């Protein structure tokens, strides 16, 4: 399941960043695994950092700097390989975030997953209602990032299941959290069984 963050959440919209899309520069498989049933960096509930060099003030959107072999350009529009052929493509947000690792300065946790295909292998680019029902965004679209609030996290959001009272920090597994006495990113305040954890987070 691609949702590490569960529906229950309590936060102010002032604590949500709507500036960045998820980095796709390392994608080499045509976004084949970016579906609801698969899990990976495209999940919701991934702890992210701003990718080096991708700051507000850069171009707010773009089309042309991606080469014809780029996976995002292939997904969003035609990719002719011969010269002097134009193409139409959808705009994308060039300011990106990527999963944070140990020692990184994380900006928050993604509230929506980034999906490319539905369960039938159809491009969600052409099924916007289905995309919205899945509470997701397309590759290249801005993904909301929560910086502070109360959220219910699935056990898949952690490198190892934490305990009530544990402080949270970034784990050695990029994009995940772990319980640690020295953690500064929040704390676990309640849990349900061994798979749901109510956490107070602050990045």
C-alpha positions in Angstrom: 0.0 0.0 0.0 1.4 3.4 -0.9 -0.1 5.3 2.0 2.2 5.5 5.0 0.1 8.3 6.4 -3.5 7.4 7.3 -6.6 9.5 6.9 -6.8 10.9 10.5 -4.8 14.1 10.8 -5.1 17.4 12.5 -3.0 20.4 11.3 -3.2 24.0 10.1 -2.9 24.7 6.4 -0.3 27.3 7.4 1.9 24.4 8.3 1.7 22.8 4.8 4.2 23.6 2.1 2.8 23.7 -1.4 6.1 24.5 -3.2 7.7 21.3 -4.4 7.1 18.2 -6.5 8.7 14.8 -5.9 12.1 14.4 -7.6 11.8 12.1 -10.7 15.4 12.4 -12.0 16.4 8.9 -10.9 13.4 7.2 -12.4 14.4 4.8 -15.1 11.4 2.5 -15.5 8.8 4.8 -16.9 7.1 5.1 -13.5 5.9 1.5 -13.8 5.9 1.1 -10.0 4.2 4.3 -9.2 0.7 2.8 -8.4 -1.4 2.6 -5.3 -0.6 -1.1 -4.7 3.1 -0.6 -4.9 5.2 1.1 -2.2 8.3 3.3 -2.6 9.5 6.9 -2.6 6.2 7.9 -4.2 4.2 7.0 -1.1 2.4 9.5 1.1 4.0 9.8 4.5 7.5 10.0 3.2 9.9 12.3 5.1 11.5 14.6 2.6 14.2 17.2 2.1 14.6 19.9 -0.5 16.8 18.6 -3.3 20.1 20.5 -3.6 19.7 23.5 -5.9 15.9 23.3 -6.0 14.8 26.4 -4.1 11.8 28.8 -4.5 12.7 31.6 -6.9 13.8 29.2 -9.6 11.6 28.8 -12.6 8.1 28.0 -11.3 7.4 25.5 -14.0 9.0 24.2 -17.1 8.8 22.1 -20.3 11.9 22.3 -22.4 14.9 21.5 -20.3 14.1 17.8 -20.1 15.8 15.8 -22.9 13.7 13.5 -25.0 14.9 10.5 -23.1 13.8 11.8 -19.7 11.1 9.7 -18.1 9.1 12.6 -16.9 8.9 14.1 -20.4 8.0 10.7 -21.8 5.1 10.5 -19.3 3.8 14.0 -19.7 4.1 14.4 -23.5 5.6 13.1 -26.7 9.3 12.5 -26.9 10.5 12.7 -30.5 14.1 11.6 -31.1 14.6 13.4 -34.4 15.4 17.1 -34.8 13.1 19.9 -35.7 10.0 18.2 -34.3 8.0 20.0 -31.6 5.9 18.4 -28.9 3.1 19.3 -26.5 3.6 18.5 -22.9 2.0 19.2 -19.6 3.8 21.7 -17.3 5.6 20.5 -14.2 7.0 21.9 -11.0 10.8 21.9 -11.3 11.4 22.6 -7.6 11.7 19.2 -6.0 12.0 17.3 -2.8 13.4 13.8 -2.2 13.4 11.3 0.6 15.5 12.5 3.6 18.2 10.3 5.2 20.3 10.5 8.4 22.0 13.8 8.8 19.7 15.6 6.3 17.6 18.6 7.1 14.0 17.4 6.5 11.3 19.9 5.7 8.3 17.6 6.4 6.3 14.6 5.5 4.3 14.2 2.2 0.5 14.3 2.6 -0.3 12.8 -0.8 1.3 10.1 -2.9 2.6 10.6 -6.4 0.9 8.2 -8.8 1.4 7.6 -12.5 -0.9 4.6 -13.2 -4.1 3.1 -11.9 -4.6 -0.6 -11.1 -5.3 -1.3 -14.8 -2.1 0.2 -16.0 -3.9 3.3 -17.4 -2.2 6.7 -17.1 -3.8 8.8 -14.4 -2.8 11.8 -16.4 -6.0 11.2 -18.3 -8.2 10.3 -15.3 -8.1 13.3 -13.0 -11.2 12.3 -11.0 -9.7 8.9 -10.2 -6.4 10.7 -9.3 -8.3 13.0 -6.9 -10.3 10.1 -5.4 -6.9 8.4 -4.6 -5.7 11.6 -2.9 -2.7 11.7 -5.1 -0.8 14.0 -7.5 0.9 13.2 -10.8 4.7 13.0 -11.3 5.9 16.6 -11.7 2.9 18.1 -9.8 3.3 19.9 -6.5 2.9 17.5 -3.5 1.8 19.0 -0.2 4.4 18.6 2.6 3.3 18.8 6.2 5.8 20.5 8.6 3.9 20.3 11.9 0.7 18.6 13.2 -0.9 15.5 14.6 -1.0 12.5 12.2 -1.8 8.8 12.2 1.0 6.8 10.7 1.1 3.3 9.4 3.9 1.0 10.6 5.4 1.3 7.1 6.3 4.9 7.9 8.9 3.6 10.3 12.1 1.6 10.0 11.0 -0.3 13.1 7.7 0.0 15.1 8.2 2.6 17.8 6.7 2.7 21.3 4.5 5.2 23.0 6.6 8.1 24.3 9.4 7.6 21.8 10.9 10.7 20.2 11.2 10.6 16.5 14.1 11.1 14.1 15.0 10.2 10.5 16.1 6.6 10.1 18.9 5.1 8.1 16.2 4.0 5.7 15.7 7.1 3.6 12.2 8.7 4.0 11.3 6.8 7.2 11.2 7.7 10.9 12.4 5.8 13.9 12.0 6.1 17.7 15.0 7.5 19.5 15.5 9.3 22.8 17.4 12.1 21.1 14.9 12.5 18.3 13.7 16.1 17.6 11.1 15.6 14.9 8.2 14.8 17.3 6.9 11.9 19.4 4.5 9.0 19.5 1.6 9.7 21.8 -0.7 6.7 21.2 -0.9 3.5 19.2 -3.4 0.9 18.0 -2.1 -2.6 18.1 1.3 -2.8 16.3 0.4 -1.1 13.0 -1.0 2.4 13.7 0.7 5.2 15.6 -0.6 8.6 16.5 2.3 11.0 16.3 2.9 14.7 17.0 5.4 15.9 14.4 7.4 19.1 14.1 10.1 19.6 11.5 
